[in-house]
Amino acid sequence: MRKFFEGKDYLTLEMRNPINLKPVLTDNFQEIKKQRFLERKQAIDLYLTTNKNVSQILIKTELSKKEFYQQLRRCFTLKSNGEIYGYGALI
């Protein structure tokens, strides 16, 4: 288990599976906004689906450590209905 998820028992394996995260339609995004979203999404996906350490992910996606963890927290924050924000939080 990734360190970020330790002690967060409310985040089930199903919730952490990127296949189960609702997609975000980026067709109408301005190019810079779309690129930023895709970089953040790639970082989250790498964190969830590979054994790459965070430093490797940051190099590949050109995110700062602060931004990466901020986006990771936002992505897995619970809404009042018990669902996570998911990729929508990365916009």
C-alpha atoms as an extended CHARMM CRD file, in Angstrom:
* protein
*
        91  EXT
         1         1  MET       CA              0.0000000000        0.0000000000        0.0000000000  PROA      1               0.0000000000
         2         2  ARG       CA              1.2330000000        3.4790000000       -0.8310000000  PROA      2               0.0000000000
         3         3  LYS       CA              2.1370000000        5.6020000000        2.1660000000  PROA      3               0.0000000000
         4         4  PHE       CA             -0.4740000000        8.2580000000        1.2990000000  PROA      4               0.0000000000
         5         5  PHE       CA             -3.2750000000        5.7310000000        1.8610000000  PROA      5               0.0000000000
         6         6  GLU       CA             -2.0580000000        4.4800000000        5.2430000000  PROA      6               0.0000000000
         7         7  GLY       CA             -4.6870000000        5.1910000000        7.8940000000  PROA      7               0.0000000000
         8         8  LYS       CA             -7.2870000000        6.1320000000        5.2840000000  PROA      8               0.0000000000
         9         9  ASP       CA             -9.3550000000        2.9700000000        5.5900000000  PROA      9               0.0000000000
        10        10  TYR       CA            -12.3770000000        4.7420000000        4.1180000000  PROA      10              0.0000000000
        11        11  LEU       CA            -10.5770000000        4.7260000000        0.7500000000  PROA      11              0.0000000000
        12        12  THR       CA            -11.2680000000        1.2070000000       -0.4560000000  PROA      12              0.0000000000
        13        13  LEU       CA             -9.2090000000       -0.5500000000       -3.0960000000  PROA      13              0.0000000000
        14        14  GLU       CA            -12.1290000000       -0.0440000000       -5.4600000000  PROA      14              0.0000000000
        15        15  MET       CA            -12.0640000000        3.7190000000       -4.8460000000  PROA      15              0.0000000000
        16        16  ARG       CA             -8.2990000000        3.8050000000       -5.4760000000  PROA      16              0.0000000000
        17        17  ASN       CA             -8.5230000000        1.9440000000       -8.7820000000  PROA      17              0.0000000000
        18        18  PRO       CA             -8.1340000000        4.4740000000      -11.6220000000  PROA      18              0.0000000000
        19        19  ILE       CA            -10.4960000000        2.4090000000      -13.7660000000  PROA      19              0.0000000000
        20        20  ASN       CA            -13.2710000000        3.3710000000      -11.3490000000  PROA      20              0.0000000000
        21        21  LEU       CA            -12.5270000000        7.1180000000      -11.3920000000  PROA      21              0.0000000000
        22        22  LYS       CA            -15.0070000000        9.0850000000      -13.4760000000  PROA      22              0.0000000000
        23        23  PRO       CA            -13.4140000000       10.4140000000      -16.6720000000  PROA      23              0.0000000000
        24        24  VAL       CA            -13.1730000000       14.1200000000      -17.3660000000  PROA      24              0.0000000000
        25        25  LEU       CA            -14.0470000000       15.3480000000      -20.8470000000  PROA      25              0.0000000000
        26        26  THR       CA            -11.3070000000       17.7160000000      -21.9520000000  PROA      26              0.0000000000
        27        27  ASP       CA            -12.5150000000       18.4570000000      -25.5000000000  PROA      27              0.0000000000
        28        28  ASN       CA            -13.5640000000       22.0180000000      -24.6480000000  PROA      28              0.0000000000
        29        29  PHE       CA            -10.5540000000       22.8740000000      -22.4660000000  PROA      29              0.0000000000
        30        30  GLN       CA             -8.0940000000       25.5010000000      -23.6130000000  PROA      30              0.0000000000
        31        31  GLU       CA             -4.8650000000       23.7710000000      -24.6100000000  PROA      31              0.0000000000
        32        32  ILE       CA             -2.8620000000       24.9260000000      -21.5770000000  PROA      32              0.0000000000
        33        33  LYS       CA             -5.6150000000       23.8630000000      -19.1650000000  PROA      33              0.0000000000
        34        34  LYS       CA             -5.9180000000       20.5040000000      -20.9210000000  PROA      34              0.0000000000
        35        35  GLN       CA             -2.1500000000       19.9280000000      -20.7680000000  PROA      35              0.0000000000
        36        36  ARG       CA             -2.0230000000       20.7650000000      -17.0490000000  PROA      36              0.0000000000
        37        37  PHE       CA             -4.9350000000       18.4430000000      -16.3100000000  PROA      37              0.0000000000
        38        38  LEU       CA             -3.3150000000       15.6010000000      -18.2750000000  PROA      38              0.0000000000
        39        39  GLU       CA              0.0020000000       16.0620000000      -16.4300000000  PROA      39              0.0000000000
        40        40  ARG       CA             -1.7770000000       15.8770000000      -13.0890000000  PROA      40              0.0000000000
        41        41  LYS       CA             -3.8320000000       12.8670000000      -14.1810000000  PROA      41              0.0000000000
        42        42  GLN       CA             -0.7220000000       11.0960000000      -15.4040000000  PROA      42              0.0000000000
        43        43  ALA       CA              0.9710000000       11.6780000000      -12.0450000000  PROA      43              0.0000000000
        44        44  ILE       CA             -2.0180000000       10.2580000000      -10.1390000000  PROA      44              0.0000000000
        45        45  ASP       CA             -2.2520000000        7.2820000000      -12.5040000000  PROA      45              0.0000000000
        46        46  LEU       CA              1.4550000000        6.5160000000      -12.1390000000  PROA      46              0.0000000000
        47        47  TYR       CA              1.1520000000        6.7040000000       -8.3700000000  PROA      47              0.0000000000
        48        48  LEU       CA             -1.8240000000        4.3450000000       -8.3590000000  PROA      48              0.0000000000
        49        49  THR       CA             -0.6900000000        1.8260000000      -10.9720000000  PROA      49              0.0000000000
        50        50  THR       CA              3.1030000000        1.5900000000      -10.7460000000  PROA      50              0.0000000000
        51        51  ASN       CA              5.7920000000        1.1260000000       -8.1450000000  PROA      51              0.0000000000
        52        52  LYS       CA              7.5920000000        4.2830000000       -9.2650000000  PROA      52              0.0000000000
        53        53  ASN       CA              8.6430000000        6.4160000000       -6.3520000000  PROA      53              0.0000000000
        54        54  VAL       CA              7.2840000000        9.9310000000       -6.0890000000  PROA      54              0.0000000000
        55        55  SER       CA             10.5690000000       11.4740000000       -7.2250000000  PROA      55              0.0000000000
        56        56  GLN       CA             10.4080000000        9.5180000000      -10.4830000000  PROA      56              0.0000000000
        57        57  ILE       CA              6.7840000000       10.5520000000      -11.0160000000  PROA      57              0.0000000000
        58        58  LEU       CA              7.6400000000       14.2100000000      -10.3990000000  PROA      58              0.0000000000
        59        59  ILE       CA             10.4410000000       14.1120000000      -12.9620000000  PROA      59              0.0000000000
        60        60  LYS       CA              8.2320000000       12.4570000000      -15.5690000000  PROA      60              0.0000000000
        61        61  THR       CA              5.2640000000       14.7970000000      -15.0640000000  PROA      61              0.0000000000
        62        62  GLU       CA              7.1750000000       17.9900000000      -14.2040000000  PROA      62              0.0000000000
        63        63  LEU       CA              5.0430000000       18.6120000000      -11.1210000000  PROA      63              0.0000000000
        64        64  SER       CA              6.4140000000       19.9300000000       -7.8720000000  PROA      64              0.0000000000
        65        65  LYS       CA              6.1880000000       17.7130000000       -4.8220000000  PROA      65              0.0000000000
        66        66  LYS       CA              3.8310000000       20.2070000000       -3.1930000000  PROA      66              0.0000000000
        67        67  GLU       CA              1.5080000000       20.2870000000       -6.2040000000  PROA      67              0.0000000000
        68        68  PHE       CA              1.5300000000       16.5060000000       -6.5550000000  PROA      68              0.0000000000
        69        69  TYR       CA              0.4550000000       15.8770000000       -2.9700000000  PROA      69              0.0000000000
        70        70  GLN       CA             -2.0660000000       18.7100000000       -3.1090000000  PROA      70              0.0000000000
        71        71  GLN       CA             -3.6790000000       17.1680000000       -6.1890000000  PROA      71              0.0000000000
        72        72  LEU       CA             -3.5420000000       13.6580000000       -4.7150000000  PROA      72              0.0000000000
        73        73  ARG       CA             -5.3270000000       14.8640000000       -1.5690000000  PROA      73              0.0000000000
        74        74  ARG       CA             -7.9470000000       16.7010000000       -3.6110000000  PROA      74              0.0000000000
        75        75  CYS       CA             -8.5420000000       13.7030000000       -5.8420000000  PROA      75              0.0000000000
        76        76  PHE       CA             -9.2110000000       11.4340000000       -2.8510000000  PROA      76              0.0000000000
        77        77  THR       CA            -11.1980000000       13.8550000000       -0.7050000000  PROA      77              0.0000000000
        78        78  LEU       CA            -14.6660000000       12.6040000000        0.1370000000  PROA      78              0.0000000000
        79        79  LYS       CA            -17.7310000000       14.5520000000       -0.9290000000  PROA      79              0.0000000000
        80        80  SER       CA            -20.7210000000       14.7730000000        1.3770000000  PROA      80              0.0000000000
        81        81  ASN       CA            -22.3220000000       11.8520000000       -0.4930000000  PROA      81              0.0000000000
        82        82  GLY       CA            -19.3880000000        9.5590000000        0.3630000000  PROA      82              0.0000000000
        83        83  GLU       CA            -17.8570000000        9.5530000000       -3.1270000000  PROA      83              0.0000000000
        84        84  ILE       CA            -14.3850000000       10.8610000000       -3.8670000000  PROA      84              0.0000000000
        85        85  TYR       CA            -13.8340000000       13.8520000000       -6.1410000000  PROA      85              0.0000000000
        86        86  GLY       CA            -11.5550000000       11.8170000000       -8.4040000000  PROA      86              0.0000000000
        87        87  TYR       CA            -10.0990000000       13.2480000000      -11.5870000000  PROA      87              0.0000000000
        88        88  GLY       CA            -12.5400000000       16.1570000000      -11.5090000000  PROA      88              0.0000000000
        89        89  ALA       CA            -10.5390000000       17.6250000000       -8.6330000000  PROA      89              0.0000000000
        90        90  LEU       CA             -7.5030000000       17.9420000000      -10.9130000000  PROA      90              0.0000000000
        91        91  ILE       CA             -9.0640000000       20.6100000000      -13.1440000000  PROA      91              0.0000000000
